[in-house]
Amino acid sequence: MRFTLALATTATLALTSAGLVPTVANAHVRNGGPTAVGFGGAVSTVDPTATAVGLDVLRRGGNAVDAAVAAAATLGVTEPFSAGIGGGGFFVYYDAARGTVSTIDGRESGPATMTEDTFIDPADGKPYDFQEARVSGLSVGTPGTLATWEAAAKKWGTRSLSSLLLPAARVADHGFTVDATFHQQIADNAAAFGQFDSTRELYLPGGAPPAVGAVQRNPDLADTYRLIAKRGTGVFYRGSIGADVVRTVQHPPVADDPTGTWAYPIRPGDLTRSDLAGYQVRYPAPTRSGYRGLTVYGMSTPSSGGTAVGEALNILEQTDLSKVSITQALHRYAESTALTFADRNRYVGAYTPQPVLDKLISDGWATQRACQINPDHALTKPVPPGDITATGCTPARAGAPVEQGQSTTNLTVTDRWGNIVEYTLTIEQTGGNAMVVPGRGFLLNNELTDFNFAPTQGTAPDPNLPGPNKRPRSSMSPTIVLKSDKPFLALGSPGGATIITTVLQILINRIDLGMTLPEAMAAPRASQRNTPGIQAEPAFHQQYGPGLEALGHTFSADVPELGAATAIEFTRHGGLIATAEPVRRGGGSAAVVRPRR
């Protein structure tokens, strides 16, 4: 957790550096801890400073959009390796007065000159290694975050974007205390960060990450926020900040005396000022599916999150998970996501036709896929995608590509009027492309590495190859669930391709397996993304592995944690349960305007 030294100047919420809450029951008692219960609005993020800033906006009469933008801007300071104005994301909004769900696609887009061969090394005709592509100008897409904030504030907010940037600027000026997570994220990126003067100056003072307990300031980012507040987003997309972004991409600020070694050449990219000037957010209709009497809304393309979560839920709905053993419930969860990822990889990309998306999220398609699940034995992974033109139950055979994931951040906000924001934003890999824009204080994204570097679907078309002005496929899954047309649950998570499985697992934990929302959040996680082995947290593998292995599932190497979710549940009489992670990423922060006494 991170705690700003100047919190009193940016928010009225008092936060302490108390240790992690040891039990779910105790998590309810502290506003600013991982779970808060009350009324009048709520904020949940991965960071207490961002939560405090958002809560202060709500307490001063702002709505959910105002609070979400202010909190997101603060995350750009305190969570700079996961989010910021150098990246993009997906914004889902529930309008309480109209009872409607809308979305903003603020995903980064490729340069106009991008081709299917952008990530192919001309020297040998082979795809670049991931890290070679990532730490380069080639990986940088036109950032969409600022355009998202501006669009949301204008359409649904009550405060100007200028005013919503100023609390984050104050946090950047005054600084915050470095915690173990912040320190470790820099240490993990030290070799890449050390290649660039601007990055190592900010994050490797004296050649090493700042010590835990040190104060981290970012006066360049504070100045950048204030300049945008004064002149508007045009200074980013058509002005001096954008010119500096393009200069960084085309002429990476490589140090004459790098700190540490890097195995690859630092390649320039082709992003231009006209690419930035031409960027526009999109407003696609949300995905919509039913699950056990609930209505689940998510993000459409270029995110695959909405269709994938919807398809998996539809497959799972074929079984009453509350009436089978926990092993059988988790078996079906893993099988549903393997089938879903096979279909996602085959069919979903930025330009997938709407009829195909509708088919993937239909009950008929779910029946066709669910019939392949054998309750007595796991399918051989990877499974192939379904034939979108076929009917009936076709046997599953092995053979399909797999996809790994990276990092993002997520926030969940609601206000006194019942409006909701579920917002996932990212710079992709933890640390983005490792380049801080000189004099501006923010990292650039490496979002274009979310494209497939080369065709992955054999003789079939690959929907996620690079292209001019194209937006890469995402797994971000900001999700809002209604019950009887009223809000029931809002949630989302970081984690690259594991976002889909994290959101899905929290949903079935809460809806099917009898857990409270804090319990659903804290429960151990596993992710089966059509890979030979399940990726799991150690506690999941230890607790549920033997039963699943008896059914033929295998496990890959365990990972320390999956996801870092935030969520809000809406209870009777206007009550709210706001929940963040109790442990993952050092623990998150949830707060309500009026805590329950």
C-alpha positions in Angstrom: 0.0 0.0 0.0 1.1 3.6 -0.6 0.4 6.6 1.6 1.0 10.1 0.3 2.7 12.6 2.7 0.3 15.3 1.6 -3.0 13.3 1.8 -4.6 15.9 4.0 -4.3 18.5 1.2 -6.0 16.2 -1.3 -8.6 14.3 0.6 -10.6 14.3 3.8 -10.2 10.6 4.4 -7.6 9.7 7.0 -5.6 6.6 6.2 -3.2 4.8 8.4 -0.3 2.5 7.6 -2.0 -0.4 9.5 -1.0 -3.9 8.5 -3.0 -6.1 6.2 -6.4 -7.0 7.6 -6.0 -10.6 8.7 -9.6 -11.8 8.3 -12.6 -11.0 6.1 -14.7 -10.2 9.1 -12.2 -7.6 10.4 -12.0 -6.1 6.9 -15.4 -4.4 7.3 -14.4 -2.2 10.2 -11.9 0.2 8.5 -12.8 2.8 5.8 -9.7 2.7 3.6 -9.0 -1.0 4.2 -9.7 -3.8 1.7 -13.4 -3.7 2.5 -15.8 -0.9 3.5 -19.5 -1.1 4.2 -21.9 1.9 4.2 -23.9 4.3 2.1 -23.7 7.4 -0.1 -21.1 6.3 -2.6 -17.9 4.3 -2.6 -14.5 4.0 -4.2 -12.3 0.9 -4.6 -8.8 1.0 -6.1 -5.5 -0.7 -5.6 -4.1 2.3 -3.9 -5.2 4.2 -0.8 -4.2 7.6 -2.1 -6.2 7.2 -5.2 -9.2 5.9 -3.2 -8.9 8.9 -0.9 -8.8 11.4 -3.8 -11.9 9.8 -5.4 -13.8 9.7 -2.0 -13.1 13.4 -1.5 -14.6 14.2 -4.9 -17.8 12.3 -3.9 -18.0 14.0 -0.5 -17.7 17.4 -2.2 -20.7 16.6 -4.4 -19.1 15.1 -7.4 -20.5 12.1 -9.1 -19.0 8.7 -9.9 -17.4 9.9 -13.2 -15.8 12.8 -11.5 -14.4 10.6 -8.8 -13.2 7.9 -11.2 -11.3 10.4 -13.3 -9.7 12.0 -10.3 -8.7 8.6 -8.9 -7.4 7.4 -12.2 -5.2 10.5 -12.6 -3.8 9.8 -9.1 -3.1 6.2 -10.0 -1.0 7.7 -12.8 1.2 9.0 -10.1 1.2 6.2 -7.5 0.8 3.3 -9.9 2.8 4.6 -12.8 4.0 1.1 -13.9 0.5 0.0 -14.6 -1.4 3.1 -15.8 -1.1 6.7 -16.7 -1.6 9.2 -19.5 0.9 7.2 -21.7 -1.7 4.4 -22.0 -5.3 3.5 -22.6 -8.3 1.6 -21.3 -12.0 0.8 -21.2 -14.6 2.8 -19.3 -18.0 1.3 -18.5 -20.7 3.6 -17.1 -24.1 2.9 -15.6 -26.5 5.8 -15.7 -28.9 5.4 -12.8 -31.4 8.0 -14.0 -31.8 6.2 -17.4 -31.0 2.7 -16.3 -28.5 2.3 -19.2 -25.0 1.0 -19.6 -22.6 2.8 -21.9 -18.9 2.3 -22.7 -15.9 4.3 -23.9 -13.2 2.5 -25.9 -10.0 4.4 -25.1 -7.7 1.7 -26.3 -4.4 2.7 -27.9 -4.2 2.5 -31.7 -1.3 1.7 -34.0 0.3 4.2 -36.3 -1.1 4.7 -39.8 2.0 3.0 -41.2 1.6 -0.2 -39.2 1.6 -3.5 -41.1 1.2 -7.1 -40.4 5.0 -7.4 -40.5 5.8 -4.7 -37.9 7.0 -7.2 -35.4 8.9 -9.4 -37.9 12.7 -8.9 -37.9 13.6 -8.1 -41.5 17.1 -9.7 -40.9 15.8 -13.2 -40.5 12.0 -13.1 -41.2 11.2 -14.2 -37.6 9.1 -12.4 -35.0 11.1 -10.3 -32.5 11.5 -11.6 -29.0 8.8 -10.1 -26.8 11.3 -8.0 -24.7 12.9 -6.7 -27.9 9.6 -5.5 -29.2 8.4 -4.2 -25.9 11.4 -2.0 -25.1 11.2 -0.1 -28.3 9.3 2.6 -30.1 7.6 -0.1 -32.2 5.4 -1.1 -29.3 3.9 2.3 -28.6 0.3 3.0 -29.6 -1.4 6.4 -29.6 -2.5 6.8 -25.9 -6.2 7.0 -25.3 -6.3 7.7 -21.5 -6.6 11.5 -21.6 -9.2 11.3 -24.4 -11.2 8.9 -22.2 -11.1 11.2 -19.2 -12.2 14.1 -21.3 -15.0 12.3 -23.0 -16.3 10.8 -19.7 -16.2 14.1 -17.9 -18.0 15.9 -20.8 -20.7 13.3 -21.3 -21.5 12.3 -17.7 -19.4 14.2 -15.2 -20.2 17.4 -13.3 -16.7 18.7 -12.9 -14.2 20.0 -15.4 -11.3 17.7 -16.4 -9.0 20.6 -15.3 -10.2 20.5 -11.7 -10.0 16.7 -11.6 -6.3 16.7 -12.5 -5.2 19.0 -9.8 -5.4 16.6 -6.8 -3.1 14.2 -8.7 -0.7 17.0 -9.5 -0.5 17.8 -5.8 0.2 14.2 -5.0 3.0 14.2 -7.6 4.5 17.3 -6.2 4.4 16.3 -2.5 5.1 12.7 -3.1 4.2 9.4 -1.5 6.0 6.7 0.5 7.6 4.0 -1.5 6.3 0.5 -0.5 7.7 -2.9 -1.3 5.5 -3.4 -4.4 6.7 -0.1 -5.9 10.3 -0.9 -5.1 10.0 -4.4 -6.5 8.4 -3.3 -9.8 11.3 -1.0 -10.4 13.8 -3.7 -9.5 12.1 -6.1 -11.9 12.5 -3.5 -14.6 15.9 -2.2 -13.6 17.7 -3.5 -16.8 15.2 -1.9 -19.1 14.8 1.3 -17.1 18.5 1.7 -16.9 18.8 2.1 -20.7 17.1 5.5 -20.8 18.3 8.7 -19.2 14.8 10.0 -18.4 13.6 6.7 -16.8 16.6 6.1 -14.6 16.7 9.7 -13.4 13.1 9.3 -12.1 13.1 5.6 -10.9 16.8 4.6 -10.4 18.3 7.4 -8.4 21.9 6.6 -7.8 21.6 3.6 -10.0 19.2 1.6 -7.8 15.4 1.6 -7.0 14.3 4.0 -4.3 14.3 2.3 -0.9 11.2 1.2 0.8 10.1 4.2 3.0 11.6 6.8 0.7 9.5 9.6 -0.6 8.8 9.4 -4.4 8.1 12.7 -6.1 7.4 13.4 -9.7 7.5 17.2 -10.4 7.6 16.7 -14.1 4.3 14.8 -14.1 2.8 17.5 -11.8 3.7 20.1 -14.3 2.3 18.0 -17.1 -1.0 17.6 -15.4 -1.2 21.4 -14.7 -0.3 22.2 -18.3 -3.2 19.9 -19.5 -5.5 21.5 -16.9 -4.6 24.9 -18.2 -4.6 24.3 -21.9 -6.8 21.2 -22.4 -6.1 17.8 -23.9 -5.1 19.5 -27.2 -1.7 20.1 -25.7 -1.2 16.4 -25.6 -2.8 15.3 -28.9 -1.8 18.3 -31.0 0.7 20.3 -29.0 4.0 20.3 -27.2 3.4 17.2 -25.0 2.4 15.2 -28.1 5.5 16.4 -29.9 7.6 15.1 -27.0 5.8 11.7 -27.1 6.5 11.4 -30.8 10.2 12.4 -30.3 10.6 9.7 -27.6 9.1 7.0 -29.9 11.1 8.0 -33.0 14.3 8.8 -31.1 14.3 6.8 -27.9 16.3 8.6 -25.1 19.0 5.9 -24.8 21.6 6.7 -22.3 25.2 7.1 -23.4 26.2 5.1 -20.3 23.3 2.7 -19.6 22.9 1.3 -16.1 23.1 -2.5 -16.6 23.0 -4.5 -19.8 20.2 -5.0 -22.3 20.3 -7.9 -24.8 18.5 -6.2 -27.7 18.9 -3.1 -29.8 16.5 -0.3 -28.9 14.4 0.1 -32.1 12.6 3.4 -33.0 8.9 3.4 -33.9 6.8 5.2 -36.5 4.2 7.0 -34.4 3.7 10.5 -35.8 2.0 13.7 -34.6 -0.8 13.1 -37.1 -1.5 9.7 -35.4 -2.0 11.6 -32.1 -4.0 14.4 -33.7 -6.3 11.9 -35.4 -7.1 9.8 -32.3 -10.7 9.5 -31.2 -12.4 7.4 -28.5 -15.2 5.1 -29.6 -18.5 4.4 -27.9 -19.4 0.7 -28.7 -22.5 -0.8 -27.3 -21.7 -3.0 -24.3 -21.9 -6.7 -24.5 -24.9 -8.1 -22.7 -25.7 -11.6 -21.5 -27.9 -13.3 -18.9 -26.7 -15.5 -16.1 -29.1 -17.1 -13.6 -31.5 -14.3 -13.8 -28.9 -11.5 -13.8 -27.9 -9.3 -16.6 -24.1 -9.0 -17.2 -22.7 -6.0 -19.2 -19.1 -5.9 -20.4 -16.8 -4.3 -22.9 -16.9 -5.1 -26.6 -14.1 -5.1 -29.1 -11.3 -4.4 -29.3 -11.6 -6.0 -25.9 -12.4 -9.6 -25.8 -13.4 -9.4 -22.1 -17.1 -8.9 -22.5 -17.6 -11.7 -25.0 -15.3 -14.1 -23.2 -16.8 -13.6 -19.8 -20.3 -13.9 -21.4 -19.5 -17.0 -23.3 -17.9 -18.7 -20.3 -20.9 -17.8 -18.1 -23.3 -19.2 -20.7 -21.4 -22.4 -20.7 -21.4 -22.6 -16.9 -25.1 -21.9 -16.8 -25.7 -25.4 -18.3 -24.9 -26.7 -14.8 -26.2 -25.7 -11.4 -22.8 -25.1 -9.8 -24.4 -24.7 -6.3 -25.5 -28.4 -6.4 -22.2 -30.0 -7.4 -19.0 -30.6 -5.5 -16.4 -27.8 -5.4 -14.1 -30.0 -7.5 -16.8 -30.4 -10.1 -17.6 -26.6 -10.1 -13.9 -25.8 -10.6 -13.5 -28.5 -13.2 -16.3 -26.9 -15.2 -14.9 -23.4 -14.6 -11.6 -24.5 -16.1 -13.1 -26.3 -19.0 -15.4 -23.4 -19.8 -12.5 -21.0 -20.0 -10.4 -23.3 -22.1 -13.2 -23.5 -24.7 -13.8 -19.8 -24.5 -10.1 -18.9 -25.0 -10.0 -21.2 -28.1 -12.9 -19.3 -29.6 -11.6 -15.9 -28.5 -8.2 -16.4 -30.1 -9.8 -17.7 -33.3 -12.6 -15.1 -33.8 -12.2 -12.0 -31.7 -10.2 -8.9 -32.8 -10.8 -5.2 -33.4 -12.8 -5.8 -36.6 -14.8 -8.9 -35.7 -18.2 -8.5 -37.3 -21.1 -8.0 -34.8 -23.0 -11.2 -35.9 -19.9 -13.2 -34.9 -19.8 -11.5 -31.5 -23.5 -12.1 -31.1 -23.1 -15.8 -31.9 -20.2 -16.3 -29.4 -22.3 -14.8 -26.6 -25.5 -16.7 -27.5 -27.1 -19.5 -25.5 -27.1 -21.7 -28.5 -23.4 -21.4 -29.0 -22.9 -22.1 -25.3 -24.9 -25.3 -25.5 -22.8 -26.4 -28.5 -19.6 -25.8 -26.6 -20.8 -27.0 -23.1 -21.7 -30.5 -24.5 -18.0 -31.2 -25.0 -17.4 -31.0 -21.2 -17.0 -34.5 -19.7 -17.7 -34.4 -15.9 -15.4 -37.3 -15.4 -12.3 -36.2 -17.3 -10.6 -33.0 -18.5 -10.3 -32.2 -22.2 -6.9 -32.4 -23.7 -5.4 -28.9 -23.9 -5.2 -26.9 -26.0 -8.6 -27.4 -27.5 -9.5 -26.2 -30.9 -12.0 -23.4 -31.5 -15.6 -24.2 -32.4 -16.8 -24.0 -35.9 -18.9 -20.8 -36.0 -20.9 -22.2 -39.0 -21.7 -25.6 -37.5 -24.5 -26.9 -35.4 -24.7 -29.6 -32.9 -22.0 -31.0 -30.6 -18.7 -31.5 -32.4 -15.9 -33.4 -30.6 -13.0 -31.4 -29.3 -9.6 -32.2 -30.6 -6.2 -30.8 -29.4 -4.4 -28.0 -31.1 -4.7 -24.2 -30.6 -2.4 -21.3 -29.7 -2.2 -19.9 -26.2 -1.7 -16.4 -24.9 0.0 -15.0 -21.8 -0.9 -11.8 -20.0 0.5 -8.7 -18.5 -0.5 -6.0 -16.0 -3.0 -3.2 -15.7 -5.0 -1.5 -12.9 -8.7 -1.2 -12.2 -11.1 1.0 -10.2 -14.7 0.8 -9.2 -16.8 3.8 -8.2 -20.4 4.6 -7.3 -22.1 7.8 -6.1 -25.1 8.8 -4.0 -27.3 8.8 -7.1 -26.5 5.2 -8.0 -24.3 5.9 -11.0 -21.5 3.4 -11.5 -18.1 3.5 -13.2 -16.1 0.4 -13.8 -12.8 1.4 -15.4 -9.7 -0.7 -16.4 -6.7 1.2 -17.6 -3.2 0.2 -18.5 0.2 0.7 -20.1 0.3 -3.1 -20.7 3.5 -4.6 -19.4 4.4 -3.6 -15.9 6.6 -0.6 -16.7 5.2 -0.1 -20.2 7.9 0.2 -22.9 10.3 1.5 -20.1 10.6 5.0 -21.6 9.7 8.0 -19.5 8.9 11.0 -21.9 11.7 13.4 -21.0 10.6 16.4 -19.0 7.0 15.0 -18.8 7.2 12.4 -16.1 5.1 9.5 -17.5 5.9 6.2 -19.1 4.8 5.2 -22.5 2.7 2.1 -23.2 3.9 -1.1 -25.1 0.3 -1.9 -26.0 1.0 -2.8 -29.6 2.7 -6.0 -28.4 -0.9 -7.2 -27.6 -1.1 -7.9 -31.4 0.0 -11.3 -32.5 3.4 -10.9 -34.0 2.7 -13.5 -36.7 -0.3 -15.5 -37.7 -1.5 -18.0 -35.0 -4.5 -19.6 -36.6 -2.9 -21.9 -39.2 -4.7 -21.5 -42.5 -7.6 -19.5 -40.9 -7.5 -15.7 -40.7 -6.0 -14.3 -37.5 -8.2 -11.5 -36.2 -5.4 -9.9 -34.1 -2.6 -9.2 -36.5 -1.3 -5.6 -36.6 -2.7 -3.1 -39.1 -2.8 0.7 -39.8 -4.7 2.6 -37.0 -5.8 -0.8 -35.7 -6.4 -1.3 -31.9 -4.9 -4.5 -30.5 -7.1 -7.1 -28.8 -7.4 -6.7 -25.1 -8.6 -8.9 -22.2 -9.8 -6.1 -20.0 -13.2 -7.0 -18.5 -14.8 -4.1 -16.7 -18.2 -5.7 -15.7 -21.5 -4.4 -14.4 -24.2 -6.8 -13.2 -27.8 -5.9 -12.8 -30.5 -7.8 -10.9 -34.1 -7.0 -11.8 -32.7 -4.0 -13.7 -31.0 -2.6 -10.6 -27.3 -2.6 -9.8 -26.1 -5.8 -8.1 -22.3 -5.9 -8.7 -19.6 -4.0 -10.4 -16.1 -5.5 -10.7 -12.9 -5.6 -12.8 -9.2 -6.6 -12.5 -5.8 -6.2 -14.0 -3.8 -9.2 -15.2 -3.6 -9.3 -19.0 -5.3 -12.4 -20.3 -5.9 -13.6 -16.7 -8.3 -10.7 -16.3 -11.0 -12.8 -17.9 -10.6 -15.7 -15.6 -10.2 -13.5 -12.5 -13.5 -11.7 -13.2 -15.2 -14.9 -14.0 -14.0 -16.7 -10.9 -15.1 -13.8 -8.6 -18.6 -13.9 -10.3 -19.1 -17.6 -9.7 -17.6 -17.4 -6.2 -20.2 -14.8 -5.3 -23.2 -16.0 -7.4 -22.9 -19.8 -7.3 -20.6 -20.9 -4.5 -22.2 -19.0 -1.6 -19.3 -16.6 -0.8 -19.7 -13.1 0.3 -18.1 -10.5 -1.9 -15.0 -10.1 0.4 -14.7 -13.9 0.5 -15.1 -14.1 -3.3 -12.3 -11.5 -3.7 -9.9 -13.2 -1.3 -10.4 -16.8 -2.4 -7.4 -18.4 -4.2 -7.4 -18.2 -8.0 -6.5 -20.3 -11.0 -6.5 -19.5 -14.7 -7.0 -22.0 -17.5 -6.5 -20.1 -20.8 -6.4 -23.1 -23.1 -2.9 -24.1 -22.0 -1.6 -27.6 -21.2 -1.5 -26.7 -17.5 -3.6 -24.5 -15.2 -1.8 -21.5 -13.9 -2.7 -21.2 -10.2 -1.8 -19.5 -6.9 -0.1 -21.8 -4.5 -3.1 -21.9 -2.1 -5.4 -22.9 -4.9 -3.1 -25.7 -6.1 -2.7 -27.0 -2.6 -6.4 -26.9 -1.8 -8.0 -28.0 -5.0 -5.2 -29.5 -7.1 -5.5 -33.1 -6.0 -9.2 -33.3 -6.9 -8.7 -31.6 -10.3 -5.6 -33.7 -11.1 -7.7 -36.8 -10.5 -9.9 -35.6 -13.3 -6.9 -35.2 -15.7 -6.1 -31.6 -15.2 -2.5 -30.6 -15.0 -0.9 -27.5 -13.4 1.9 -25.4 -14.7 4.3 -23.5 -12.4 2.4 -21.8 -9.6 2.4 -17.9 -9.6 2.4 -15.8 -6.5 -0.9 -14.0 -7.4 -3.4 -13.6 -10.1 -5.2 -10.2 -10.6 -5.8 -7.3 -8.2 -9.5 -6.8 -8.4 -11.8 -4.1 -7.2 -15.6 -4.4 -6.8 -18.7 -2.9 -5.2 -21.9 -4.8 -4.3 -25.2 -3.0 -4.0 -27.4 -4.3 -1.2 -30.9 -3.4 0.0 -31.9 0.1 1.0 -29.0 1.7 -0.7 -26.3 -0.2 1.1 -22.8 -0.7 -0.4 -20.0 -3.3 0.1 -16.8 -1.9 -1.5 -14.0 -4.4 -1.7 -10.4 -4.5 -2.9 -7.7 -7.1 -2.5 -6.8 -7.9 1.1 -3.3 -9.1 0.1 -2.6 -9.2 -3.6 -0.3 -6.3 -4.8 0.2 -5.4 -1.2 -3.6 -4.9 -0.6 -6.0 -2.5 -2.1 -8.2 0.3 -0.6 -12.0 0.6 -0.4 -13.9 3.4 1.2 -17.5 4.6 1.5 -18.9 8.1 1.9 -20.9 7.2 5.0 -19.5 4.1 6.8 -21.9 1.8 8.6 -21.6 2.2 12.3 
